[in-house]
Amino acid sequence: MKVMVVGGGGREHAIIKKLKENPQVEDIYALPGNGGIAADAFCVGVGATDLDGIVEFVKGHPVDFAVVAPDDPLAMGCVDRLNELGIKCFGPVKDAAIIEASKVFAKDLMKKYGIPTAKYETFTDMDKALAYLEDAPIPTVVKADGLALGKGVIIAETRDQAREAVRSMMEEKKFGDSGSQIVIEEFLTGPEVSVLSFTDGKTIVPMVSSQDHKRALDGDQGLNTGGMGTVAPNPYYTPEVADRCMKEIFLPTMEAMNAEGRTFKGCLYFGLMITEDGPKVIEYNCRFGDPETQVVLPLLESDLFTIMKAVEEQKLAETEVKFADRHACCVVVASGGYPVSYEKGFPMEIGPMADNVDVFVAGAKLEDGKLLTSGGRVLGVTAVADTLEEAIEDAYEGVSKVRFEKSFCRHDIGQRALAAQK
């Protein structure tokens, strides 16, 4: 089998490494991949959002199955285009990917089908949004409707910050057309939990839970990033919480999408907050999260390719999905200055890693056989161990073997989870 993976980050590297475990998978093409992924797949210089280029590649190369990993190509209809060519895919069609591509759609879906989420209002008129803020509870959350590289959400601690958030989205077009419609919603408090799930539209199977660390600096300080590290499982996701999520959130979401004629097949991501009133949805994603994938897939004991095919064929109910009863920790090593501005092109050294440690490369390119930095989040070091303490310790031991100029990482990944365990 020849498999194509669309995307080029650490998430895609984790997916590719897991797919390689299946002996049926002969070759993997990564479009575009990156310098680190090149060790595990054939990297093709076609961008993830270049749908015409992806189609042309498939026409010239035998591809038996495709995995479309990032949000943008899914929202643009990459799976639809590939299905038209007879290529089977893991990932939702455009009509289903709207669950992430439009926050207004997602919030309205939850309201219509009684799925617990924060109270909210939507606006297409800036003056009306600003008027609403005069009496809205503070803090509040302002969200751009469309995709914005995971950065279109602003938690406003003051009324002035809320007004500035609205103006930056609707007037200054900070996130382009994504901010032409916005959501202003209630600020929820409680521990956050990420739950990725496999679903074929008939069955939904949650993966092991995880906890992301979004802020750039230790102690949850600094700017929001794409994620500086993760641990799995998340200690706040107890069996009781999991039962409630299945009954009140996961199954109702799958059934709501079916009722809307938007059957979702692929990885449906639930960003949850465990409030005093129970679990509520903060956001949906229409794909594997990054860097959650880098701790979830290393714990997967079942075969990923078999599961992905079963999802596409709507045979998930007949397929084993088993996770190890262990712990994983991923620490992201980033370029100095990320997430604002940073230099690229520094040579990287990655020393030998222990057997329980993996390196998933996100932002690197190969030049003359050397790996050079080419992104903000450069790589993630993931360790799997019997306890969370060991997983954290082993991940940081791995990080100590990664060297490039102006690198940085957070030094407290997993500490909140450790405290919660105790």
N, C-alpha and C positions, 0 to 999 in steps of 0.2 A: 504493500500500500504506500502510495505517495501522498503525503499530507502537507497542506499549506497552512501556515499560521500568519495571519495578518496582524502586524504590530511590531514594536521594536524596543520594548522596555523590560524591566525586571520581571514584571508579571508574565510577559511572553516567554522569557527565559525559563521561568519556573514551569510553565505549561509545556514547553518543548522538552525539558529534561524529563518530565513525567511521561510524556507521550513516547519518548525513546525506550521506555521500559517494556513496551509491547513489541514482541518479536515480529508481528505482522507489519509494523511500521518500518519501511525500508529507508525512505528518504523524507526529510522534512525541509520544506522551503520556508524561509522567513522573509516577509515583505513588510518593512525593509530589514528587520533584524538590527543587530549592532555588532560592534567588534568582539564583544564577549560571546554573543549568541553564535558567532561564526565557528566556534569550537564544537557546536552541537547541531548546526543546521546549515544549509546553503542559504546565504543571505543574498537577496535580490534587491537591487536599488530602485524599488518602486515604493512610494510613500503609502502609508495606510489609508489616506483619504483620496488617493489617486485611483478612483474606481475604474476609470477607463483603462489605466495602466494595469490594474489587477486583472481585469477581464482579458486584456491582450496577452498577459503572461499565461493565463489559464488556457487560452486558445492554442498557445504554442508549446505547452508542457502538459504531460498527463498528470492530472491531479485527481485523486480518488475522494478526498475529503478535505474540507477547509474548516479552520477555527478562526472566527473573526473576533478578536479580543477587545479592541478599544471601543469607547463610546461613539466617537465621531463617525467612523465608517458604518457602524450599526445604525445610527440615526439617519445616515445618508442613504441607507438601503443596499449596503454591500451584499448582505445575504440574499436579498431579492434578486440582485443582478447575477450572482453565482448560481442560484437555483434555476434561473432562466436558461443557464448553460448546462443544466443537468448535474451540477456539482452539489453533493450533499454537504450540509454545513452544521456546525455547532454555533448557535447564536441566533437571537431573535430577528425576525423580519422587521422592516421599518415601522409598520403599524404597531408592533409590540414594543419596539425600542423607545417609543414615545414616553413610556413610563419613566424614563430618565431624561429624555430630550426635552420634555416640558414639565416643569414643576407645577404649573397651573393644572395640567391634565392630571398629574399624580394626586394633587390635593383634592381636586374635584372628584376623582375616582374614589378616594377614601371617604369623602363626605357622603357620596351617593350610596356606598355599600357598607357604611358603618364601621370602617376600619379605624382603630384608634390613632389619632395624630393630633398635633397642636392646632388650636383654633387659628383661623387665618382669614385674610381678605386679599383679593387680587385687584390689580390696577393696570390700566393702560394709559391713564391720564396722570401726569406728574402732580398737577395742582391738587387733584383729589387725594392722591397718596399723601402729600404733605399735610393736607387738611386733616386726614385721618390720624396722622401721627400726633396731632395736638392733644388728643385725649387717650392715645394708645398706652397700655401699660409699658413701663420701661424697667429692665432692658427688653428689647424686642429684636426680632430676626428679620433681615431684609434679604430676599433671594431674587436673583435674576432668573427669569423663566427658563431660558435655554442652557445649553452646555457652555461652560466657561472654565474648562480645564480644572474643575473641582474648586475654583476660587470665587464663584459667583454667589457666595453666602457671606453676609456680614452680620456679626452679632454686635448690635449697637447698645452700649452701656448707658448712653445719655440721649436725650431728645435731639441734641445738635448732631451727634454721630449718626442718628437715624436719618435726619434730614440730608446730611452729607452723603450717606449711602444711596438714598433715593436719587439725589441729583447726579451722583457719579454714574449710576446705571442708566437713568432715563434721559438726562440732558447731555452729560459728557460722553455717553456711550462707551464707558470703560470696558464693557464686555461685548461691544458691538450690538448686533440685533438681539442677542440673548437678553438684553436689558430693556427691550421695548415694552415688555410686559413683566411685572414683578409681583412677588408674593410678600406680604408683611404678615408675620405669624408670631404667635405667643412664644415666649422664651421658656423652654422646659428645663428642669433641673433633674439630675440623677446620673448614674453611670451610663456610659455609652457602650453599646455592643454592636459588632458587625457580624451578620450571619449571611454567608453565601449559601445558595441552594441550587441544586439541580432540579429542573422541572421540564416536563415534556407537555405540559398543558393538561395532563390527566392525573399525574402524580407529582408530588413535590417532596424532595428529600433534602433537609438542611444538612450542611456540612458542619464541621466543628466550628464553634464560635471563636471570635478573635477580638482583640482590643488594639485600636490604632492610636498613634501618638502624632497629632497633626501639627503641633507648634514646633518651631525650628529649634528652640533652645530648651535646656534643662528646666525642670520645674514648670513645664507648660507655659514658658515665656516665649516672647518673640512672635513673628508673623506666622500665619497659617501656611502650611506647605501641602504637597501631595501626600505626605506621610513620612515620618522619620523613623518609624519602626513599629513592630507589632509583636504581640504574643498570642498564643493559642494553647488551650482554650481560655476563654474569658471567665474568671471566677464569679462574676456577677450573673452569668447565664446559668442559673441553677436548673435542675430538672423541672421544678414547678414553673419557672419563668418560660422554659422551653415548651411545656404543655400549653400554657396560655398563648404563646406566640403562634403555635401551630393552629389552635382553634380560632383565635381572634384576628390573626394577621396573615399567616402564610397561606392557608387554604382559602380564606376569603379573597385574598389578592389574586390567586390563580383563577378562582371561579369568577371574580369580577372581570378579569381580562377576557375570559372566555365569553362572558355575557355581553361584553362590548364588541365581540367579533375580532378580538386582538389576541388570539391564543399565543401565549409566550412559551417558546422552547429555547432553552439555553441555561445560562447562569443568572438567576435573579438574586440581587444583593439587597438585603434589608439592613439599613442603618437605623438602629433602635436606641431609644432611651428608656431606661427602667425608672419610671417616675413613681411617686407615692400612690398614684392611681393605677399602676401596672405598666406594662410595656406599651410604648407608642412609637409609631414610625416617624423618624426624622427625614429620611430620604430613601428612595429606591435607586438602584443602579441596574442597568440592563446587561451587566457583564461582571466578570471577576474583578474584585477590587485590587488596588495596588497601594501598599505592599501586603495586604491581607493574604493574597494568593501565595506569597512567599513563605507563610507559616502554615497555611491550610493544606496545600498540596503535598508538602513533605510528610504530613501525618496520614495521607490517604494510602490505605493498604490495598484497596481494590484497584483495578486497572482503569486508568483515566480514559484511554481511547475507547474501551468497551462501553464505559458509561456515556461518553459523548455520542457514540453511534446509537446507543439505546435511546437517548434523548431525542435525537433526530428522527428515529423510527417510532417514537412514542411507545417504547417498550421498557421504560424506566422501572415500572412495578416488578418486572421479571429480573432485574439486574441488581447484583450485590453492590452496595456502597458502604464500605467499612473503613473506619478511621482508627488509628492506633490510640490506645489509652496512654498517651505520653504528652509531652509539652514541647512547644517550639517557640523560639524567639528569633526575630529578625531585627538587625540593627542596620540602618541605612547610613552609608558613608557618602557625604555630599561635598560639593565644591564650595569653598569659602565665598560668602556673599549670597548664596542661595537662601531664600527664593527670589531675591531681587535681581542683582547682577553678579556675574561671576566670570572668571577667565576659563578658557578651554585650552586643550592641547598639551596638558601636563602628562609626561610618561607615568605609567602605573606599574607598581610591583605587587604581585599577589603571591605570598608565600604558600608553602604546602599546608593544607588544612587537615584537621582530624577527620576520621571516617564519618562522624555524625554531623559534619559541618558542610554546608553548600554555599557557593557564591553565585548570586544571580545578578548579572550585569545589566545596568539600565542605560547609562550614558557614557558610552565609550566607542571609539573607532579604531580600526587597525590601519597602521601606516608602516610599511616596510617591516612587517612582522611584529611591530610594537603596539601595545595597547595604550591609547591616549584618551584622556578625559574629553568628553564632548557634550556633557549635560550637567544639570544642577544636581540631581540625584544620580550618583555615579554607579553605585552598586549596593546590594543588600547582602549581609552575611547572616545566614540562618543556621541555627543549631537545634537539633532534636535530642531530647534527653528524658529520663524517667521523671524528673522533677523540674519545676519552673526555675528554681535556683540554679540547677545544673545547666539548663538550657541558656539562661542569661549569661552565666559565667563562660560557657563554651563559645557563645556568639561573640562576646567581647574579646575572648582569646583569639578568635578568628580575625576580628577587626584589627587587632594589634599587628597582624601580618600583612595588612593592606597599606601601601604607602604611595602617596602622590602629593605634590606641593599644594598647600592651602586646603587640605582636606579637613573636614570636621564631622562629628557625629554627636548625637545626644548620649549622655552617660547614665541616663536613668530609665532606659526602656525596660518596662516590666515591673518597675518598683511599685506602681499603684496596684498592679495585680497581686504582687507579693503581699502588700499590706492588706488587701482584701481577703486573701487566703487565710491570713492570721486572725 
